[in-house]
Amino acid sequence: MNGKKGIILTGAVVGIIAVLLVKFGNPGNMGFCIACFIRDIAGALGLHSAGVVQYVRPEIIGLVMGAFFMSVAGKEFSTKGGSAPFTRFVLGFIVMVGALMFLGCPLRMILRIAGGDLNAIVGLIGFAVGIYIGIIFLNKGFSLKRTYKLPEFEGYLFPGIIAALFVLLLAVPSLLIFSQEGPGAAHAPVLMSLAAGLIVGALAQRTRLCTVGGIRDLILFKDWHLISGFIAILATALIGNILFGQFKLGFTGQPIAHTDGLWNFLGMALAGFGSVLLGGCPLRQLILASEGNIDSVITVMGLTFGAAFAHNFKLASSGNGPTLNGQIAVILGFIVVLAIGYFNIEKSANVELKEGVEIETM
């Protein structure tokens, strides 16, 4: 599974599952979206009051548990943390602001392209530009410092809380908030969504699937290994969408998307820039958190609170386009991420990234 065949197989499976989830009820071009699903869970817990995006997404629960079980089985579960935790929280918060400006995480960006949404190609260009800016900081010696070994029990808390959330969903759903209309009310059956998440989480854990890592390695080393997984997602989802009649080519009339090219570009550029400094995209952060990485748990908390804040203060875009508050937030986000990048450069470091040097994704 660690070879190219493994990551291509993983991408193909993710693409097929994403198409099927839409076929059986998920919103259009949203078989998987880490940012959107975390936002929905935040709403279900009452962290924001946007009534159309409130639902406990079993896909996220499955992702976490699948990655957790796989990491334990593969003896890769390791509790560690202490690498600039509050900075990671802030970066996670800002990445979510950028994603909700675009209306999707990097994974949904690929799925939107596979559904014929040309706005997502603009987002992809912005995402690549943001990653390139992040690479400049990596080359200059950017670092959030080392992690430290922590008590093992600490690592079990995150998957434990996620498992408890699933029990709550099944046993006491009255304590949660559910959308009656809009994207939050559109979802595949619970057990199907959970199974999909378990499969994707397990495969992503084994193959280190990461959009940021794929584009970063391609730019730095001309290495196609990681990005081949996302090419496989694109190809299989494209074929599946055509077969199921879910493909619609164009800029307008796309599900849960807007046509403002500038802010689609800037939103994903911000998400890409922040994700490089974090060491992985939102999907990768969720997988790492499931493996016992407490710094990634803090990042996921930043993503969650970023989603809640974005909807409480009208930063998130809608099908009608971006809001003024959201545009201001994205600009401020760039300023903050640039400052984080600059002030975390090791001034004495002489860093030169060369082909064959592995950059660890946290």
N, C-alpha and C positions, 0 to 999 in steps of 0.2 A: 504493500500500500504506500510505501514511502517513495516509490519510483514514479516515473512519468505515467505509466499505465494506470497506476493506482489513483493518481490525482485526476486523470482524464475520466476514469470510471466514476469517481466521486462527483465530478462536475456533471456528467451525464445523468446520474441518479438524481442529483439536486434539481436539474432542469426538468426532468420528467415529473418529479414530485411536485414542483412548483406549479406546473401546468395543471396537474390533476387537482391540486388544492383549489385553484381558481374554478375549474370545472365543477367542483362539488361545493362551491359557495363562497370562497374567499373573494375579496374585491379584485377587480380587473388588474392584471399585471402585478398582483401582490400575493403570489403564492408564498413568498418569503420576503419579509422586510424587517430587519432587526430594529431599525429606528421606529418604524410605524407600530410594530408589535409592542415594543417597550412603552411607547406613547399610550397605546390602548390599555396596557396593564396599569400604567400610572393613573389613567382616568377611572378604571374599574376600582382602584383603591381610594378614589376620591381626592387624588392629588391635583387634579384639574377638573374643571366643570364644563368642558366642551362635550356636549351630550352626544355628538355623532361619532366620537372616537373613544369609547369606553367598553373594554371587553378583556377578560383574562385570556390571552392567546396561548392555547396549549402547545403551539409550536415552540415557543420560548422555553416552556417547562421541559418539553422533550429534548430540545437542544442541550440544555444544561445537564439533564439526567443522562442522556446518551453519552455526552463527552465525559461526564464524571465516571460512569461505569467503565467506559473504555480506558480512561486514564488509570483507574485502579487496576483493571485487568492487565494492562500493559506495564504496570509498575512505574508509571510516569506521574502519578499523583504526588505532588510535593508542595508543602505549605511554605510560602515565602512572601516577603513584602518589605515595605519600608523605603521604596524608591520614590521620593518626592510625592507622597500620597495626595496632598491637597492640590498640587499642580496637576496631577492626573485627573482629579475631580473636575477642576476648571476646564481642562482640555476636553474631557468627556462632555461637559456641559456645552461647550462651544461647538464641538463636532455635531451634537444634536441640533443646535440652532442652524448650522449650515445644511444639515440633512433635511430639516423641516422647511427650510427655504425652498429646496429643490423638490420636496415631497417624496423622500425615499432615501434609504441607505445605499451604499455602493452595490449591494446584492440586488436590490430592487432596480437600481439603475440598469443593470445588465438585463433583468427580466423585462423592464419597460422597452428596451431596445428590441428584445426578442418578440415583444408584442406589437412592434411597428411604431412605437412612439419616438419620433425624431427629436423631440425635446430632450430625450435622455442622451442622445449623441452629443448635444451641446453640453450636458452635464458631465459626460465622460471626458470631453476635452478639458473642462474646468478641473475635474478630478485629477487628471494627469498633470496639469499645470501646478496644482496645489502640491502634489507629490514631488514634483521637480523642485519646487521651492523648499520643501522639507529636506530633500536630499542635499541641497546647498548647505543647510545648517548641519546635517550629519557630517558632511565633508569638512566642515570647519571645527568639528569637535563637540557637537551638541551631545549632552548626556544628562539623564535624570538620575544618574548615580546607580550604585549597585543595590541589589536586593539582599535581604537577610533571611536566614532560616527562622521560621516561627513555629510555635507549638502546633502539632498536627491537627488538633481539635479545631483550631481556627479555620483551617481549610474546609472542614466539613460543614461549617455554618451556612455558607452560601447555598450549596445544593440542598441542605436541609430546609432552609427557608423556602426555596423554590418548590420542594416537594410538599411542604405544608400548604403552600398556596394552591396546589392542585387538589389537595384534600379539601380545602376550603371551597374551591370551585364546585366539587362534587357533593360535599356534605352540607354546606351552609351557604348556598349561593345568594341568599337574601342579604348577607353582609356585604356583598359586592354590588357595583353599579354596572348596568348593562345598557348599551345603546339600543334604542327602539327604531332608529333609522340611521342612514348614512353608512360609512365604511365599517364602523364598529358593530353594526347589526348584520354585516355580511361575513359569514364564516362557514368553513367546512365543519362536518361533524366532529365533536370533541375527540373521540378516540382515534379517528383518522388523522386529525391534526397532531395529536400526541405522538402517534406512531411515526408520522412524517418527521417530526422534530427529533425523535430518538434516533432514527436512521441517519439523518443529516448531521446531528451532533456527534455521533460515533464516527462517521466517516471524516468529518471536518477535523476531529481531534487527531485521527491517525495520519491525515495527509497534510496538516498545517495549512488548510485552505485559507487564503487571505488575499483580498483584492489589492490592498496597499502593497503587500509583499510582492505580488505578481508584477505590478507596474514598476515598483522600485527596482526589483532585480532585473527587469527587462531594460530599464534605462541605464542602470549602473554596469551590468555585466553581460547584457544581451542574453540573459538566461530566461528561457521560455518555460521553465518547469512549473512554477506556481501559476503563472497566467494561463497555462494550458487548461487548467481546471475551469477557469471562467470562460474560456473559449468554448469548452465543452458544454457548460451551462447555457451559453448563448445559442449554440447550435441545436441542442436537444429541445430547449424551450421554444425556439423558433419553429422547428418542425412540429412540435406538439401543438403550438398555438394555431398553426395553419390547418392541421388535421382536425382540431376541435372547433374551428371557426372563430378563434379568439384573436386572430391577427388582424390589425387595422393599421395600415401605413399612413402616416401623416403627422402634422403638428397639432391639429385641432381635434376636438372631440375625444381625446384620450382620457381613460379613467383616472381620476384623482391625480391630475396633472395640470400645469398651467403653461402658457406659451411665451412667457417673458424670458427670452434667451439670455439677457444679461444676468438676471438674478438666478436662473438655473445654473449658469456658468459659475458665478461667484459663490453660490451656496455649496456646490460640490467642490470648488477649489478650497474653500475653508475647511470642509470636511476632510479632504485629502491631506491638506497641510497639517491639521491637527492630528490626524491618524498616524502620519509618519512619525511625528514627535512622540506619540504614545507607543509606537512599535506595532501597530496593527489596526485593522478596520474594526467596526463594531462587532461583526461576527467573530473575528479572532479574539477580541476582548472578552466576549461571552464564553468562548471555549476555554480561554486561559483561566478565567474566574472559576470555571468548573473543575480545573486541574489543581486548584489550591492557591492560585496566584492572587493574593489579597490586593495588590496594586490594581489588578484588573477588576476586582470586585469594586474598588473605589471608583474606577473609571465607569463601570456600569451604573453605579449610583449617580455619577455625574450626568450620564446619558439620561437617566430616569428623571432627575430633577430638572435637567435642561428641557425635556419634553413637557413637564408640568409647567415650568415657567413660561415656555414658548406659547402654550395655549392659554394660560391665565392672563398673560400680558399681550396677547395678539401679535406674537412674533411669527407664528407659523403661517405659511401660505395656504391658499385654498385653490380650488379650480378656477377661481376668478383672478388669481395672481397673487403676488406678494403684497404684504402690508407695509406701510411706512415704518412702523415699529420694527418689523422684521429686517428691512433694509438697513436701518440704523444699527440694529443688533449685529448684523453680518459685518458691517464696517468696523464696529467696535471689536468684534471677534478677531478680525485680522490684526488689529493693533495689539490686542492682548497676546495672541499667539506669536506674533513677531517679537514682542517683549520677552515672552517665555523662551523663545528660541535663542534670542541674543544673550540673555542673562544666564543661560545654562550651557554656554559654550565654555569648554575647558580652555582657558586662555593659554596654558602652557602646552596644550596637546598639539602634536603635529600629526594630524590624521589624514591619511590618503587611502581611500577605498579602492581596492584593485580587484580585478576579476579573480575568482577563486576564494576570496575572503567571505566567509559566511557572516551575515548580519543576523543575529538572533532576534526573532520576533518575540521579545520578552522571554 
